[in-house]
Amino acid sequence: MSKTDNVIRKTAFWDKHRATLFNDRQRKVINKLFDGFEGKLNSSKWYKINHCSQDTANRDSKDLINKGIL
């Protein structure tokens, strides 16, 4: 997939979810996923990316799952 395709997909995602509430940590991870995140995303990687607790990482990711994002 080209860089242009990624930009288009990312823009379309944020346009579609304009009214969805995300916290800063969730936005950061979602953007990393669009920008070429390698490997599987898990709570350990989440808290390392965001410098937060494991519990916060779990709550953030569960919230995205409940919203149908992940």
Phi and psi in degrees as GROMACS dihedral restraints (atoms count N, CA, C in turn):
[ dihedral_restraints ]
;  ai    aj    ak    al  type     phi  dphi    fc
    3     4     5     6     1   -80.7    20    10
    4     5     6     7     1   164.1    20    10
    6     7     8     9     1   -60.8    20    10
    7     8     9    10     1   -38.6    20    10
    9    10    11    12     1   -62.6    20    10
   10    11    12    13     1   -42.9    20    10
   12    13    14    15     1   -60.2    20    10
   13    14    15    16     1   -41.6    20    10
   15    16    17    18     1   -63.4    20    10
   16    17    18    19     1   -41.4    20    10
   18    19    20    21     1   -63.4    20    10
   19    20    21    22     1   -41.9    20    10
   21    22    23    24     1   -64.6    20    10
   22    23    24    25     1   -44.4    20    10
   24    25    26    27     1   -63.7    20    10
   25    26    27    28     1   -42.7    20    10
   27    28    29    30     1   -64.1    20    10
   28    29    30    31     1   -44.9    20    10
   30    31    32    33     1   -63.3    20    10
   31    32    33    34     1   -42.6    20    10
   33    34    35    36     1   -63.2    20    10
   34    35    36    37     1   -40.5    20    10
   36    37    38    39     1   -60.5    20    10
   37    38    39    40     1   -51.5    20    10
   39    40    41    42     1   -66.2    20    10
   40    41    42    43     1   -33.0    20    10
   42    43    44    45     1   -64.8    20    10
   43    44    45    46     1   -45.1    20    10
   45    46    47    48     1   -63.3    20    10
   46    47    48    49     1   -36.5    20    10
   48    49    50    51     1  -105.5    20    10
   49    50    51    52     1    27.6    20    10
   51    52    53    54     1   -54.3    20    10
   52    53    54    55     1   -39.0    20    10
   54    55    56    57     1   -91.3    20    10
   55    56    57    58     1    -5.4    20    10
   57    58    59    60     1   -76.4    20    10
   58    59    60    61     1   135.3    20    10
   60    61    62    63     1   -83.8    20    10
   61    62    63    64     1   123.9    20    10
   63    64    65    66     1  -127.9    20    10
   64    65    66    67     1   144.4    20    10
   66    67    68    69     1   -88.1    20    10
   67    68    69    70     1   172.7    20    10
   69    70    71    72     1   -61.3    20    10
   70    71    72    73     1   -37.2    20    10
   72    73    74    75     1   -64.2    20    10
   73    74    75    76     1   -42.6    20    10
   75    76    77    78     1   -64.7    20    10
   76    77    78    79     1   -43.3    20    10
   78    79    80    81     1   -59.2    20    10
   79    80    81    82     1   -42.3    20    10
   81    82    83    84     1   -61.9    20    10
   82    83    84    85     1   -45.8    20    10
   84    85    86    87     1   -68.3    20    10
   85    86    87    88     1   -43.4    20    10
   87    88    89    90     1   -59.1    20    10
   88    89    90    91     1   -44.7    20    10
   90    91    92    93     1   -62.9    20    10
   91    92    93    94     1   -38.6    20    10
   93    94    95    96     1   -63.2    20    10
   94    95    96    97     1   -38.5    20    10
   96    97    98    99     1   -62.1    20    10
   97    98    99   100     1   -41.0    20    10
   99   100   101   102     1   -72.6    20    10
  100   101   102   103     1   -26.8    20    10
  102   103   104   105     1   -89.5    20    10
  103   104   105   106     1     8.1    20    10
  105   106   107   108     1   105.6    20    10
  106   107   108   109     1    42.4    20    10
  108   109   110   111     1   -62.8    20    10
  109   110   111   112     1   135.6    20    10
  111   112   113   114     1  -107.6    20    10
  112   113   114   115     1   142.1    20    10
  114   115   116   117     1    86.7    20    10
  115   116   117   118     1  -169.2    20    10
  117   118   119   120     1   -93.0    20    10
  118   119   120   121     1   142.4    20    10
  120   121   122   123     1   -87.6    20    10
  121   122   123   124     1   124.9    20    10
  123   124   125   126     1  -135.5    20    10
  124   125   126   127     1   174.4    20    10
  126   127   128   129     1   -65.2    20    10
  127   128   129   130     1   -30.4    20    10
  129   130   131   132     1   -64.6    20    10
  130   131   132   133     1   -43.3    20    10
  132   133   134   135     1   -68.3    20    10
  133   134   135   136     1   -37.3    20    10
  135   136   137   138     1   -58.5    20    10
  136   137   138   139     1   -49.5    20    10
  138   139   140   141     1   -72.2    20    10
  139   140   141   142     1   -27.0    20    10
  141   142   143   144     1   -69.7    20    10
  142   143   144   145     1   -39.7    20    10
  144   145   146   147     1   -64.1    20    10
  145   146   147   148     1   -42.7    20    10
  147   148   149   150     1  -100.0    20    10
  148   149   150   151     1    -4.8    20    10
  150   151   152   153     1    54.2    20    10
  151   152   153   154     1    51.9    20    10
  153   154   155   156     1  -127.6    20    10
  154   155   156   157     1   178.0    20    10
  156   157   158   159     1   -76.2    20    10
  157   158   159   160     1   162.2    20    10
  159   160   161   162     1   -62.0    20    10
  160   161   162   163     1   -39.6    20    10
  162   163   164   165     1   -62.9    20    10
  163   164   165   166     1   -42.5    20    10
  165   166   167   168     1   -63.8    20    10
  166   167   168   169     1   -42.2    20    10
  168   169   170   171     1   -60.0    20    10
  169   170   171   172     1   -42.8    20    10
  171   172   173   174     1   -64.1    20    10
  172   173   174   175     1   -44.3    20    10
  174   175   176   177     1   -62.7    20    10
  175   176   177   178     1   -44.6    20    10
  177   178   179   180     1   -60.6    20    10
  178   179   180   181     1   -46.8    20    10
  180   181   182   183     1   -69.5    20    10
  181   182   183   184     1   -39.2    20    10
  183   184   185   186     1   -62.8    20    10
  184   185   186   187     1   -37.2    20    10
  186   187   188   189     1   -62.0    20    10
  187   188   189   190     1   -42.0    20    10
  189   190   191   192     1   -67.3    20    10
  190   191   192   193     1   -35.1    20    10
  192   193   194   195     1   -65.2    20    10
  193   194   195   196     1   -44.8    20    10
  195   196   197   198     1   -63.9    20    10
  196   197   198   199     1   -29.7    20    10
  198   199   200   201     1   -84.1    20    10
  199   200   201   202     1    -2.5    20    10
  201   202   203   204     1    77.6    20    10
  202   203   204   205     1    19.1    20    10
  204   205   206   207     1   -85.6    20    10
  205   206   207   208     1   -43.9    20    10
